[in-house]
């Protein structure tokens, strides 16, 4: 059993009160039984992908250094529609345009309905097809894209950009230039769209942009994922919002559920893997040798979840 926990710590929640009094008994027990075996640290100041995505990709047999993590193609393959064609996810979103920066609002905050999303995609389809992009609706915030224009296109994970200046996250690559033009065309197209007019009347954010992510072709040597691999999303929303109270509550819920299950599995089998991730670091813990466990038990009565989580943003 391998449990990956994204946003176990977050640079948006790095104040001392983030850890103060945070009671996570199952995590504490696991940390006393497991040994940190692997550390992933971003060296690029603007990394395209997040550490938990890298770990999941590694489980699929993809290189830890891969430029493209083709999540859209992988998802289609999981749905029984494998293809070697380049694919991507397209997410409709709102860019807050200021004097000197353009900030990506969290697409979840749009509360975009399925009907609104489908109407917007329908309006965009003719322009997308002109560029050879075949887009199908998957969900309100996730449209599937396929086309040769996606070949060799570097894309940045959506979570990297939320709340950030989008200009800092647009790779300087020839393959991105047609999409920058397409962004401008879509901004003009959507400006007076009836869906956006209605949203403005309700004082809701309009949809004035899109973000491409998870682009690439599925590697031919993609392996079957670990049968007991779980990537938890329980901490994601509160971390992205910078909501400390909600994040602490989500951690306690996670400790009482998935971490309790992981501990039970360890007691039954003696083998588990736990990966704790922040936006730039991942620490992976596995079962410690018996001799190491006896030695560490003598040195420390209790492992500290606070220290383990804080290390994700300070080391």
GUBALO-872618 format. One record per residue (C-alpha): x, y, z. Coordinates in steps of 0.2 Angstrom, whole numbers, plus 5000, padded with zeros to 4 digits. Layout:
// residues N
XYZ ...
//
This chain:
// residues 315
500050005000 500750174995 499850335001 500450494993 499850655002 499950814991 499950985001 500450885017 501351055020 501151215010 502151375007 500451465009 500251395026 502051415034 501651515049 502051435066 500251415071 500051295056 500851155067 500451215084 499351085093 499050985078 498550815084 498850675071 499050515081 499150395067 500350495057 501450505073 501450315075 501850285057 503350405057 503950315072 503850145063 504450205046 506150275039 506350415027 507150335011 506950454997 506850644995 506250734979 506750914978 506351034964 507951124957 507051224944 506451394951 504851374940 504551184939 503151124927 502450994938 502150954957 503150824967 501550714970 501350714951 503150664949 502950514961 501350454953 502250464936 503650364943 502450224948 501850224930 503650204924 503850374918 505550464921 505650584936 506450704924 505150694910 504650864903 502950804899 501750714910 500350664899 498850644911 497550674898 498150534887 498350424902 496650454908 495950414891 496950244891 496150204908 494450234901 494850104887 495250234874 497150214872 498050324859 499750384854 499150554848 499650704858 498250754870 497950874884 496650944897 495951114894 495151204909 494051364906 494651494919 494651674924 496151784923 496151934934 496952074924 497952204934 499152344930 500652244930 500152064931 498751934926 498251814940 497451654938 495851634949 495451464956 494351384942 493351294956 492751474962 491851494946 490551364951 490351344932 488851234928 488851094915 487751194904 488751354905 490351254901 489551164886 488951324879 490651404880 491451264872 490151264858 490551444855 492451404854 492351244844 492551324826 494151424831 494851264839 494551164824 495351284813 496951244822 496651064821 496151044839 494750914843 493950964859 492750854868 491750894884 492250794899 491650894914 491351084918 493151124921 493950984911 493850974892 494950844882 495950904868 496850814854 497850874840 499550894832 499751064839 500050984856 501650894850 503050934861 502051064870 502651094888 501251134900 501151184918 500151094931 498551194934 498851194953 500551284950 499651434942 498151454953 498351624962 499951664953 500451784939 500151674923 501551764914 502851684925 502151504921 502051514902 503551414895 504651504882 504451374869 504051384850 502551264853 501751384865 501651534853 500051474843 499151444860 499551624865 498751684849 497251574853 497151634870 496951814863 495651754851 494651674864 494651824876 493851924862 492651794858 492051764876 492051944881 490151974876 489651794876 487851774884 488551654897 489751794903 488451924902 487351824913 488751794925 489151974926 487352014930 487551894945 489151974950 490151814946 491851794938 491751774919 492651644909 493951744899 495351614897 495851434897 497351334903 498151184895 498851054906 499350864906 499850874888 500850744879 500850574871 500650414881 502350334883 502350154875 503150084891 501850154903 501750024916 500149964926 500050084942 500350004959 498749914963 498649994980 499250174976 498150314983 498450494980 497350594992 496650764987 495950805005 497150945008 497151024991 495751144992 496151215009 498051235004 497651324988 496451444997 497751475011 496351425023 497351365039 495851315049 495151205035 496851135031 497051075049 495351005050 495650915034 497250845041 496350775056 495050695044 496450615034 497350555050 495750465055 495450385039 496750355026 498150355038 497250245050 497050125036 498850135031 499350095049 498249945050 498949885034 500749905041 500249805057 499549665046 500949655033 502449755039 502549845022 501850015017 502550175009 502050355014 502450505003 502250675011 502250824998 502351004998 502351114982 504251084979 504750934990 504250754993 504850645007 504450455005 504450345020 504550155020 504650015033 506250025043 507349885047 507049805064 508749855070 508550035065 506850035073 507549975089 508950105089 507750255085 506550195098 507850205111 508350385105 506650465103 505050415112 503950495100 504150555082 503450735078 502250755064 502550945065 504350925062 504050805048 502850925039 503851075043 505350995035 504450995018 504551185017 506151225026 507351085019 
//
